[in-house]
Amino acid sequence: MDLKTVIQKSLLQPKEELGDRSTYVGASDMTCERKGCLEKLTPKKRAFKTLLRFKRGDLVVNIVKEALVKSGIIHTHS
């Protein structure tokens, strides 16, 4: 198995704290109500490039969260 396949399999694993996203509508699904509904009813396979973009966003959230914690700033994102 090549490295890209290993990474892609990892990125496809759902985040434990979010649960099964196919069973509920989250805030990020609601940029466009029609699109959010269609994606729940007919989910599509995400491209590797898109999965990497999502992961980069997760990493940025963690960096900001760590900075807030180390600065003693109270935040509500868990």
C-alpha positions as CSV (number, residue, x, y, z in Angstrom):
1,M,0.0,0.0,0.0
2,D,1.4,3.4,-1.0
3,L,1.6,6.4,1.4
4,K,-1.2,8.3,-0.4
5,T,-3.5,5.4,0.1
6,V,-2.6,5.1,3.8
7,I,-3.2,8.8,4.4
8,Q,-6.4,8.8,2.4
9,K,-7.8,5.9,4.5
10,S,-6.9,7.8,7.7
11,L,-8.6,11.0,6.5
12,L,-11.8,9.1,5.6
13,Q,-12.2,8.0,9.2
14,P,-14.8,10.0,11.0
15,K,-13.9,12.2,13.9
16,E,-14.9,10.5,17.1
17,E,-16.2,13.7,18.7
18,L,-18.5,14.4,15.7
19,G,-20.1,10.9,15.6
20,D,-21.9,9.7,12.5
21,R,-22.4,12.8,10.4
22,S,-24.8,11.0,8.1
23,T,-27.4,11.0,10.9
24,Y,-27.6,14.7,11.6
25,V,-27.2,18.1,10.0
26,G,-24.3,20.1,11.3
27,A,-23.6,23.9,11.0
28,S,-21.0,23.3,8.2
29,D,-23.7,21.5,6.2
30,M,-25.9,24.6,6.1
31,T,-23.9,26.9,3.8
32,C,-26.6,26.2,1.3
33,E,-29.7,24.3,2.5
34,R,-30.3,22.6,-0.9
35,K,-26.6,21.4,-1.1
36,G,-26.7,20.3,2.5
37,C,-29.8,18.2,1.9
38,L,-28.5,16.7,-1.4
39,E,-25.2,15.7,0.2
40,K,-27.0,13.9,3.1
41,L,-29.3,12.0,0.6
42,T,-26.6,11.2,-2.0
43,P,-23.2,11.4,-0.4
44,K,-20.2,11.6,-2.7
45,K,-16.7,10.4,-2.4
46,R,-14.4,13.2,-1.5
47,A,-11.2,13.8,-3.5
48,F,-7.9,13.3,-1.8
49,K,-7.1,17.0,-2.2
50,T,-10.3,18.0,-0.5
51,L,-9.7,15.6,2.4
52,L,-6.2,17.2,2.9
53,R,-7.8,20.7,2.9
54,F,-10.2,19.6,5.6
55,K,-7.3,18.2,7.7
56,R,-5.4,21.5,7.3
57,G,-8.5,23.3,8.7
58,D,-8.5,20.9,11.7
59,L,-4.9,21.5,12.3
60,V,-5.4,25.3,12.3
61,V,-8.2,25.0,14.8
62,N,-6.0,23.0,17.1
63,I,-3.1,25.5,16.8
64,V,-5.5,28.4,17.7
65,K,-7.0,26.4,20.6
66,E,-3.6,25.6,22.0
67,A,-2.6,29.3,21.7
68,L,-5.7,30.4,23.6
69,V,-5.2,27.8,26.4
70,K,-1.5,28.7,26.8
71,S,-2.5,32.4,26.9
72,G,-5.1,31.8,29.6
73,I,-7.9,33.0,27.4
74,I,-11.2,31.3,28.0
75,H,-12.8,29.8,24.9
76,T,-15.9,27.7,24.2
77,H,-14.7,25.5,21.3
78,S,-14.0,22.0,22.6
